Amino acid sequence: MSELEKAAREAIEAQANSEQLALIAAMLQAQQLVQQQAAPQPAPGQQSSGSAAKWVGIGVGASVFLITVAVSAVAVAISAVALTICVLVLRGMWTDMRKGK
């Protein structure tokens, strides 16, 4: 196996790992949301105290979720750009090798 093939295979594996990490992070976030939604509700006769605190909590939770999604999207974009650059460099090297340079 040539170094070119080896480098290409490693680049593909790195991209797959990045995608797997993004999926794992999304799954963990979904599990946290499900656990938060499964919290016991107060009895119908009771009124919840701290309505403002509830909305602040929802706002903070949504902000954390959006930041996490944005960071994950940036990580996937960086991985895609890195893989594209790697493939282009390897393609250029391959054409140079085929031309005999």
N, C-alpha and C positions, 0 to 999 in steps of 0.2 A: 504494500500500500504506500503510495507516494505521500509526501508531506502535504501536497495540495489537497488530496482526497481526505487526509486526516484532519486538516484545518477546516475543510468544508463540513465534515461530519461533526466536529466539535462546535462549529458555529450554529449548526442546526440544533444540536443538543442544548446549547445555551439558550436559544430562542424558546425551545420547548419547555425548559426549566422556568424561564421567565413567565410564560403563559400559565404553567402549573401553579406558580406562586401567586399569580394574580387571581386564579380561580380559588385557591385555598383561602386567600384573604377575603374574597367576596363571600365564600361559604361561611367563614367565621362571623362576618358581619351579619349575614342573614340569620345565623343561629342566635346571635345576641339580640337582634330585633324580635325574633320569635319568643325568646325568653322574657324580654321586656313586656311584650304584649300579653303573655300568659300570666302576668302578675294578677293576684286576686283583686277583684273589683269590690268596692264597698257595698254594703247592703243598700237596697233601694231607699230605705227610710233614713239613712245617714247622709249628711251632706259632707262633701269633701272640704277640708279646710285648706287654705293656701292655694287658691286658684291661680294666682300670679306665679307661684313657685312651680306649679304644674307646667305652665306655658314656658317658663324660663328653662325648665328641664327638657321640654320638647325641643325648644330652640337650640339648646346646647347639643342635644343628641343628634339633631338634624345637621348641625354644623360639623360635628365630628364625622358623621357619616359622609357628608359631601367632601370634606377635606380628604378622607381616606380614599374615596372613589377617585378624586382628582389626582392624588399621589399615585394610585394604582395605574391610572390612565397615562400619567407621565412616564412611569416605569415601563409600561408596554410600548409607548412611543419611542423611548430611548432605545429599548431593545430592538425594535423594528428598524430604526435608523442604523444602529450598530450592525445588525445583520445585513442590511442592504449594502452598507459600505464594505463589509467583509466580502460579500458575494461579488461586488463589483471589482474589488482588488484581486480576488482570486480569479475572476474571469479574465481580467487584464493579464495576469501572470500566465494563465493557461494559453491565451492567444499568443503571447510572446514566446512561450515554450514551443508552441506548434509552428511558429514561423522560424524558429531556430535562433532566436536572439539570446 
